[in-house]
Amino acid sequence: MKSSMVEMLELDYEVVSEKIEEFIRNYVRILKKEGVIVGLSGGLDSSTVATLSVRALGPDRVFGLIMPERDSEPQNIRDAKRLASSLKIEYDVIDLTPILRKMGIYDILPDSIVKNKKLFIEKLREAYRVSVFEHKAVDLPIVDPNSFTGDYSFTLRDKTSEIEMIDIKSGRRGYCFTFPKVRLRSIMLYYHACLRKLLVAGTITKSEYVTSTYDEHGDGACEIAPLKNLYKTQVRQLAHHLKLPKYILNKPSTPDLILGSLITDEALIGMDYLKLDSILCCLERGMQTHEIVEKLEVEESVVRRVQNTLTMANYRRQMPFAPSI
């Protein structure tokens, strides 16, 4: 099964890198910018975009913006700085914590709870065990909404505070906690792009775009998207071709919104990217469900969940909705 998946997603990455580099150069010229700005997270996608941008334009025309906040994984920040230094690009670090605290974001999950990592991880694991593996509670992108039953909640407690994550089914509080973070990153990127007359280079991949597992006003907000036509598995192979450092290549993808080393993209979607990307690739080629099941040796229910996700993703990408006049 795995060999079939890898073979299906294989590309000539030298050709791919050349095409993307030419694409970056062209749009910097067409839009009359001085270069590009990349939000550096210390992860695979942003590191790949930054590397391709340097290859396309040279280090003096690429600027990196690192935007940590209270819940960022410290290692990710160190890796982002390390990558920027290795690429010899100028970068800045802007702490988003004061703005997010002023907005009241951290009142949803106070410091006293988040800092009690043992308790927090234990409760998150309970939530994930229900949501990802039983496909019942949390409105995760790859989970079939029709399989939800009942209401679920859990309460985090320590000696000084208590917070109840109510209505996990709709994820209201979780959404309120996360979306300002990704959108604030976008605002900062555009502000600094405007100051320096730079093009905002996004990091969204095809896996995220077609399943709509991104925020159109957050990580999806950009002027060019160099990786948008590559599945996440292909981005990782491209990164190997570009010889990105091992501390980037070996790191799992994560939104880094809280406990980044635990809450990975693959935990949220309920399967690894190789399986997801292979199913997406089969669907893109027009294969029927039974053909995908046979070729990839995956459960039919998994393929159905991905198909349902694509239907909902296509609907979300039509927003904002407007009336016919």
N, C-alpha and C positions, 0 to 999 in steps of 0.2 A: 504494500500500500504506500509506504513512505517514498519508495523509489519512483512510483508512478506520479506522486504529487510533485516531487522535486523536478522530475523530467518535464512535467507539464508547464512549470513556471520558469523554466530555464530561458535565459536571454544572452546575447552577446554584450557583455557589460562594458566593453571598450567602446562599442558603437553607441550604447546607451549614454555613457558619460559624455562622449563627444557631442551628441545631440542636445543634451541638457545644458552643457556649457555654452554651446552656440545660442541656444534659446535664451539663456540669461544675458549674454552679451547683446543680442538683438533687442531685447525689451528695455534694457538700460539705455540703449541708443535711441530707440523709437520714442520712449517716454521722456527722453532728455534728462536723465538723472545722473548723479555723480557716481553712483554705485548701488550696493544693496545693504540692507540691514537685516539681520537674522536674530530672532530670539533664541538664545542659547540656553538649553535646559540641562545639558550634560547627557542627553539621550541620543539614540541612534538617528532619528530623523533630522533634528536640528544640526547635528554634527555632520551629517551627510550633505545637507544643503549648504552649510558653511564651507565645507571642503570643496564642493563643486563650484561655489561662487568664487573662491580664491583661485581655483584652476582657470576659471573663465575670465576673471578681471584682474587678478593680482591682489595681494593682501592689503594694499593701501586703499583699495576701493570697496572693502568689505568691513562692516562694523557689527560687532556683537553686543547684544543687550542681555544681561543676566538679571533675572527678576525674582529673587527669593522672597519668601514670606515665612511667617511663623511655622507653617507645617511642611516646608520644603525639606527634602532629604538632604542633609549636609553634604553627603558624598557627591550628589548630583551637582551642587554648586562648585565644589572643588574640581570635578571633572570638566565642567563648562569652562572654568578659568584655565585649566590645564590645556584644554583643546585650543582655546583662543591663543594662548601663548605659543603653542606648537605651530599654529597656522600663521603666527606673526601678525595677527590682526588687532586693531584697536578695539577695546571693549570697555563697557561701563557696567557697574553693578548697582542696581536700584532696589532697595528694600521696600516691598509693597506692604509690609506689616502695618505701619502707622495708618495708611489709608484704609485698609481692610478693617482695622480695629475701630477706626472712627465710624465706619459704615455699620458696625455692629455684627460683622460676620462671625467673629470669634465668640460672641455670646451664644451662638448655636451650639458650639462645642468649646467650652471654656478651657483655658490653659490647664486647670487643675485636673481635667479629665484626660486631655490629650497627653499630658506629661506622665500619666499613669499608664505607661505603655503596656504593661502586662495585662491590666484590666481591659484596656481598650482593644488590644489585639484579640483577647479572649472573646469579647462581645462581637467583634467584627467577624471572627471565624464562625460564631454561632449564626450570625446573619447570613454569611456566605453559604454555609452548609444548607440553609433553608433555600436561599435564593438561586444559587448557581446550580446546585446538584439536584434539587427537587423541583426547580423551575416553578416556584409558587409565589414568592413574595415580592421581590424587588423588580421594578420595571427596567430590567437590563435589556440592552438593545437586541441581543440575539435570542432572548427568551420569547416564546410565543405568548402574547398577552391573553389569548383564549385559554391558556392553561392555568391562569391565576385563580385561586380559590381562597376566600376568606380575607380577613384583615390581620396583619402581623405588626408587632411592635416589640421593641426591647428597650430596657432602661439601663443606663450606665450610672453607677453610683460609686462614690468614694467617701472619705470622711467629711469632706467639706461641701460637696455639691452633688447635684443629681440632674440628669437630663434624660428625657424620654424621646427617643426617635420615633415619633408617632407616624402612622400611616405610611409605612415603608412601601406599601403597594404602589402608591403614586409617587413616592420619593420626594415629596414637597420640600421637607426640611433639608434633605441631602442636596437637592437642586439649588436651594437658596444658599447653601453653604459653598457650593463649588462654582456656580456660573459667574459670580462676580470676580472670582480669581482669574479665570481664563479671559474674561472680557477686559479686565484691568490690564492684563498683559498686552492685549491688543491695542488699547488706548496708548499705553506707554510706547509701544513700537511705532505707532503712527506719529506720535508727537516727536519722537527723536528722528524719525525718517524725515519729517517736515523740516526740522531744524537743520538737518544735514543735506537735504535734497537727495534722499536715498529712496530706493524702491524697496517696499516691504516684501521679502521673500518668505512665503509660507512653508510649512512643513507637513501639510496634510498628505496622506497617501491614498491610493485607490481603495484600499481595504476600508479606510475610514469614510471616504467619500461615498462609496456606493451603499454602505450600510448606515450612513448618516450618524456615525459614532464620533461626532465632533460638534463644536458649537460654531454656527455660521458667523457669529459676531465675536468669537474668541479665536481659537486656533484656526478657524476657517477663513478669518478675515485677512486678506493679503492681496497684493497686486500681481504677483506671479506665484505659481505653485509648481515648482520644478519636479516634485515627486508624485503629482496627482494621478499620473497614468501608470504608476508602479504599485503593485501589491506590496504589503509590508514585507513579505518573504523576499521579494525581489529587491527591495531597498536594502535589506540586510546583506544580500549577495553583492549588491553594488558597493556597499560599504566595505566588504571584504576585498573586492577588486581594487578599491581606492586605497586599500591598506590603512584604514582607520585604526587607531590604537586599540589594543585588546580591552582596555577598561571601558571602551564604548561598545565594541563588538559583542562582548560577553554579557552585556547588561540587558535585562528584560525591559520591554517598553512599559512605561507607566505615565499616567497623567500628572503624577507628583503633586496631588492636591492635599493628600494627607497620608502619612506612612507609606511613602513611595515604594519602598522595598517589598511591601506586603500587597498593596493594592495595585496589581499590574493590569495592563490591558487585557491579557489573556484570562485573568481571573474574572474580569468584568464581563467578557463575552462568553465565557463558559467553555472555551475550546482554544487550542493553540492556533497561531496564525497560519501555520502550514496547512492545517485541515480547512480552516475558513477560506483561505486564499484559493485552495484547490477547488473547493466547491463553487466559489465565486467564478473562477476561471471556466469551469465546466458549464455553469449557467450562462456565462457570457458567450460561450460557443454554441449555445442553443441545445445542449444535451438535456434529455428528459430525466426525470427523477430516478427511474429504475436504472438508467444507464450510468448515472453518477454513483448510485449505490454499488453497482457492480464494479465499476472501474476503480473507485477509491476505497471500496470495502468499508463504507461508513453506514451508520444506521439511517433508515429512511426518515425517522423523526428529526434527525439533525439537519438533513437537507431541507425538510419542510420548514424548520425554524428559520433557516437562512433565507429561504424563499419569502416567508412572511415578513422578515426583516426588510428585504429589498422593496416589498410593496409599501410598507410604512415609510421607508426612507425616501422613496420617490414622492410620496405625498408630502413629507416634511420639506423637501427641497423646493416645492412649489410656493412656499410661504415667502412673503406675506400674501394671503389670499385677498382677493378683491371682487366686488360684485360686478356682474355684467350690467352694463348701462345701455 
